[in-house]
Amino acid sequence: MAISTKKIHIVPEDGGEHQLLESFQVKGAVKIWIKMDEPKAVFPLLASFASVMLDEFDMKPIIVDE
């Protein structure tokens, strides 16, 4: 079974991945996040993306601990 939105189509490999994908819920909106002036909330989110991007350049991932 696939999980789809308007622009993204995800086909999980097995039942476990399907359950994981179903557990995610959308909250808020991108416009609200852009307007937010809460560095404590935005920094961990940006750091999580940065860690994955570093892997693409064969660099060690970073860990952010609050």
The 8 nearest C-alpha neighbors of each residue, nearest first, counted from 0:
[[1, 10, 2, 11, 17, 9, 14, 13],
 [2, 0, 10, 9, 3, 11, 8, 17],
 [1, 3, 9, 8, 10, 0, 4, 20],
 [4, 2, 8, 7, 9, 1, 5, 6],
 [3, 5, 7, 6, 8, 2, 9, 1],
 [4, 6, 7, 3, 8, 2, 9, 1],
 [5, 7, 4, 8, 3, 9, 2, 1],
 [8, 6, 4, 3, 5, 9, 2, 10],
 [7, 9, 3, 2, 4, 10, 6, 1],
 [10, 8, 2, 1, 3, 11, 7, 20],
 [9, 11, 1, 2, 12, 8, 0, 17],
 [12, 10, 17, 16, 13, 9, 1, 14],
 [13, 11, 16, 10, 14, 17, 15, 0],
 [14, 12, 15, 16, 11, 17, 18, 10],
 [13, 15, 17, 16, 18, 12, 11, 19],
 [16, 14, 18, 17, 13, 19, 12, 11],
 [15, 17, 19, 18, 11, 14, 13, 20],
 [16, 18, 14, 20, 15, 19, 11, 21],
 [19, 17, 21, 15, 16, 20, 14, 22],
 [18, 20, 16, 22, 17, 21, 15, 23],
 [21, 19, 17, 22, 18, 23, 16, 2],
 [20, 22, 18, 19, 23, 17, 24, 2],
 [21, 23, 19, 20, 18, 24, 17, 16],
 [24, 22, 21, 20, 25, 19, 18, 26],
 [25, 23, 26, 22, 21, 20, 27, 19],
 [24, 26, 27, 23, 28, 22, 29, 21],
 [27, 25, 24, 28, 23, 29, 31, 32],
 [28, 26, 25, 31, 29, 32, 30, 24],
 [27, 29, 31, 30, 32, 26, 25, 33],
 [28, 30, 32, 31, 33, 27, 34, 26],
 [31, 29, 33, 28, 32, 34, 27, 35],
 [30, 32, 34, 28, 29, 33, 35, 27],
 [33, 31, 35, 29, 34, 30, 28, 27],
 [32, 34, 30, 31, 35, 29, 36, 28],
 [33, 35, 31, 32, 30, 36, 29, 37],
 [36, 34, 32, 37, 33, 31, 41, 38],
 [35, 37, 38, 34, 33, 41, 32, 40],
 [36, 38, 39, 40, 35, 41, 42, 32],
 [37, 39, 41, 40, 42, 36, 35, 43],
 [40, 38, 37, 42, 41, 43, 65, 36],
 [39, 41, 38, 37, 42, 43, 44, 35],
 [40, 42, 38, 44, 39, 43, 45, 37],
 [41, 43, 45, 44, 38, 39, 40, 46],
 [44, 42, 46, 45, 41, 47, 40, 63],
 [43, 45, 41, 47, 42, 46, 48, 40],
 [46, 44, 42, 48, 47, 43, 49, 41],
 [47, 45, 49, 43, 48, 44, 42, 50],
 [48, 46, 44, 50, 45, 49, 43, 51],
 [49, 47, 45, 46, 51, 50, 52, 44],
 [48, 50, 46, 52, 47, 51, 53, 45],
 [51, 49, 60, 53, 47, 61, 48, 52],
 [50, 52, 54, 48, 53, 49, 47, 60],
 [51, 53, 49, 55, 54, 50, 48, 56],
 [54, 52, 58, 50, 56, 55, 51, 60],
 [53, 55, 57, 56, 52, 51, 58, 60],
 [54, 56, 52, 53, 57, 51, 58, 50],
 [55, 57, 53, 54, 58, 52, 59, 51],
 [58, 56, 54, 55, 53, 59, 60, 52],
 [57, 59, 53, 54, 56, 60, 55, 52],
 [58, 60, 54, 61, 53, 57, 50, 56],
 [61, 59, 50, 53, 54, 58, 62, 51],
 [62, 60, 50, 59, 63, 46, 49, 53],
 [63, 61, 64, 60, 50, 46, 47, 43],
 [62, 64, 65, 61, 43, 46, 47, 42],
 [65, 63, 62, 43, 61, 46, 42, 47],
 [64, 63, 43, 39, 62, 42, 40, 46]]
